[in-house]
Amino acid sequence: MDRRQRRSRRAIYEAFEALMSEEHYSQVTVAQIIDRADIGRSTFYAHFETKDELLRSMCTEMFDHIFEGVNAYCVTHQELQTADLQGKLAHLLYHLRDTHSGVCGKLISEGEPIFTGYFQSQLRVLIEAETTPSPEVPSDLMSAMLVSAFSQAVAWWLAQGAQEKPERVAAWFAVLAEAPAPVLSS
């Protein structure tokens, strides 16, 4: 992408984020994004086919970054260690709270299906890569339960105003995820 294309794309993201901070996702239109970004309709459509594609692109960028780890752009948490699942989940929580003007956290709180579905599918990839399967529980059930539990933890954390530090919430989840399974009798 050349400089002009990057500038247009950034303007689209910023306009989308500003509109999302004011309204529910379903109420935001491409026309509003175009007006707020001060670009032409063809410029928007050169980057994204739909508003949903714009949202998916935002999701992809965030999760690609989460999987890559902390870097210089992580201004609120540059010292965070992300070598294990707990660190990666804390990193994710920081970005839900701090990036894209808090839009990602708002989308989870509102239960927006595109974002929530993408969030949960990427969370499953992360959890499956970072956890050891239990011989007592089918692996797909285990990952589904951990994804559901962390999603609920995120919803709770956001409903509380994201006041707890992300590291603390991730540590609580790690305690729950590592709790010994009861021995099942046959």
C-alpha positions in Angstrom: 0.0 0.0 0.0 1.3 3.4 -0.8 1.2 6.4 1.6 -2.1 7.8 0.2 -3.8 4.4 0.5 -2.5 4.0 4.1 -3.8 7.5 4.9 -7.2 6.7 3.5 -7.4 3.4 5.3 -6.4 5.1 8.6 -9.1 7.8 8.0 -11.7 5.0 7.4 -10.7 3.2 10.7 -10.7 6.5 12.7 -14.1 7.4 11.3 -15.5 4.0 12.0 -14.1 4.0 15.6 -15.6 7.5 16.2 -19.0 6.5 14.9 -18.9 3.2 16.9 -18.2 5.2 20.1 -21.4 7.1 19.5 -23.8 4.5 18.1 -24.5 0.7 18.1 -22.7 -1.1 15.2 -26.0 -1.9 13.5 -26.8 1.9 13.3 -23.5 2.9 11.6 -23.7 3.1 7.8 -21.1 3.2 5.1 -22.4 6.7 4.1 -21.6 7.9 7.7 -18.1 6.4 7.6 -17.5 8.0 4.2 -18.7 11.4 5.5 -16.7 11.2 8.7 -13.5 10.1 6.9 -14.0 12.8 4.3 -13.3 10.4 1.5 -15.2 9.4 -1.7 -17.4 6.4 -1.9 -15.0 4.7 -4.4 -12.2 5.2 -2.0 -14.1 3.3 0.8 -15.0 0.5 -1.6 -11.4 0.2 -2.9 -10.5 -0.8 0.7 -13.6 -2.6 1.9 -16.6 -4.2 0.2 -18.9 -3.7 3.2 -19.0 -2.3 6.7 -18.8 -5.9 7.9 -15.6 -6.4 6.0 -14.2 -3.3 7.7 -15.1 -4.8 11.1 -13.5 -8.2 10.1 -10.3 -6.3 9.0 -10.1 -4.6 12.4 -10.6 -8.0 14.1 -7.9 -9.6 12.0 -5.4 -6.8 12.7 -6.0 -7.0 16.5 -5.7 -10.8 16.7 -2.6 -10.9 14.4 -1.1 -8.4 16.8 -2.1 -10.5 19.9 -0.5 -13.6 18.4 2.7 -11.7 17.5 3.1 -10.3 21.0 3.8 -7.0 22.7 5.6 -4.4 20.6 6.3 -0.6 20.6 2.7 0.1 19.7 1.5 -1.3 23.0 1.9 1.9 24.9 -0.2 0.9 27.9 1.5 -2.4 28.5 5.0 -2.5 27.0 6.4 -4.5 29.9 3.8 -7.3 29.6 5.3 -10.8 29.1 3.3 -12.8 26.6 5.2 -16.1 26.6 2.2 -18.1 28.0 -1.6 -18.2 27.8 -2.0 -15.9 30.8 0.2 -13.2 29.3 -1.5 -13.5 25.9 -4.9 -13.2 27.5 -3.8 -10.1 29.4 -2.5 -8.7 26.2 -5.9 -9.3 24.6 -7.7 -7.6 27.5 -5.5 -4.6 27.2 -6.4 -4.3 23.5 -10.1 -4.8 24.1 -9.9 -1.9 26.6 -7.3 0.5 25.1 -7.3 0.2 21.3 -9.7 1.3 18.6 -11.1 3.8 21.1 -12.6 0.9 23.2 -14.8 -0.2 20.2 -13.8 -3.9 20.6 -14.9 -4.0 24.2 -18.1 -2.2 23.3 -18.8 -4.8 20.5 -18.4 -7.6 23.0 -20.6 -5.9 25.5 -23.3 -5.4 22.9 -23.0 -9.0 21.7 -22.3 -7.9 18.1 -22.3 -11.3 16.2 -19.5 -10.6 13.7 -17.1 -9.4 16.3 -18.1 -11.9 19.0 -17.9 -14.8 16.5 -14.5 -13.7 15.3 -13.3 -13.1 18.9 -14.4 -16.6 20.0 -12.9 -18.4 17.0 -9.6 -16.7 17.5 -9.7 -17.2 21.2 -10.3 -20.9 20.5 -7.1 -21.0 18.3 -5.1 -19.3 21.1 -6.5 -21.6 23.9 -6.0 -24.8 21.9 -2.4 -23.8 21.1 -1.6 -22.9 24.7 -3.3 -25.6 26.8 -2.7 -29.3 27.4 -5.6 -31.5 26.6 -7.1 -33.4 29.5 -7.4 -37.2 29.2 -10.7 -36.9 31.2 -12.4 -34.4 28.8 -12.8 -34.4 25.0 -10.4 -31.7 23.7 -13.1 -29.9 21.7 -15.4 -29.8 24.7 -12.5 -28.5 26.8 -11.6 -25.7 24.4 -15.3 -24.8 23.9 -15.7 -24.5 27.7 -12.6 -22.4 28.1 -13.6 -20.1 25.3 -17.0 -19.7 26.8 -15.6 -19.1 30.3 -13.1 -16.5 29.1 -15.8 -14.8 27.0 -17.9 -14.5 30.2 -15.0 -13.2 32.1 -14.4 -10.5 29.5 -18.1 -9.6 29.6 -18.0 -9.4 33.4 -14.8 -7.3 33.4 -16.2 -4.9 30.8 -19.5 -4.6 32.7 -17.4 -3.7 35.8 -15.8 -0.8 33.8 -12.6 -2.8 33.1 -11.3 -1.6 36.5 -9.3 -4.7 37.3 -5.9 -4.9 35.7 -5.8 -7.2 32.7 -3.1 -9.3 34.3 -5.2 -10.0 37.3 -8.3 -11.1 35.2 -6.0 -13.3 33.1 -4.5 -14.8 36.3 -8.0 -15.5 37.7 -8.9 -17.3 34.5 -5.6 -19.3 34.6 -6.5 -20.5 38.1 -9.9 -21.6 36.8 -8.5 -23.2 33.7 -5.9 -25.2 35.7 -8.3 -26.4 38.4 -8.0 -30.1 38.8 -10.7 -32.1 37.2 -12.7 -34.4 39.5 -12.0 -38.1 39.0 -14.9 -39.6 37.3 -16.1 -43.1 38.2 -17.2 -45.4 35.5 
